[in-house]
């Protein structure tokens, strides 16, 4: 990602006043005993991992789309939406996450009826993409029913879909 | 068997250079403070820097990550979401010393103050390196 210098001031590394090297001789003038073993300081260098903090700011989110039944009531839909979040939240914790944070929510009238869209983000960023991808598969029915099916497509909702996106 | 490594060194620098054959590493230009160029404001950006960790006493595979925090009136606050470094296999010999170079790009500092990079292993901070930004 190209750095934005219009909003971020440029920097430099603060200088260090380098003192003169001071050599310390542990033998302190005494002759070193002969036949001392040679040494080395081996280091196993792990693969270099470069991190771009501007790029990494874009966190993954799960966008949930729930299609309301025509006869759904506001109170019922509110309760069922909470139960859907509760089930997904518990499943994300079972995948070693730390739960889902609700983000933006909106309702929209489409040709097929009314849909609710809810954006969920992972509290624990480490491995969030993998966990949210698994949740997407679960919601879209590509995996075994880890979440009760009637919760997603029963009661107030007749359909439920999920999409993995990157937060703006 | 899994054992979280002990961090012998965790150093901020401008860059790390691997020796030919990858048996050694040179740390260039230690960083203790980052200053804005004349006339530049906050937030400010450090396009290029690096961290280097020297690990030992570790066994098995571990998830490594990085966190950047800022000390705000005595309280340490996260200024950037946790960054995944990756899952690294440290093998089963705890006497092996592992070097982990982490080049960083585009580090944004929202304000002046004391910051800390935390090296996270399996969700726990195992080392931190403090940087002053002014």
Interface residues (C-beta under 8 A of the other chain):
Chain A: X1 X3 X4 X5 X7 X8 X9 X10 X11 X12 X13 X14 X16 X41 X42 X43 X44 X45 X46 X47 X48 X49 X50 X51 X52 X53 X54 X55 X56 X57 X59 X124 X125 X126 X127
Chain B: X14 X16 X18 X22 X23 X24 X25 X29 X30 X31 X32 X33 X34 X35 X36 X37 X40 X41 X42 X43 X44 X45 X46 X47 X49 X54 X63 X65 X66 X68 X80 X81 X82 X83 X84 X85 X86 X88 X96 X97 X98 X99 X100 X101 X102 X103 X104 X105 X106 X107 X108 X109 X120 X123 X132 X133 X134
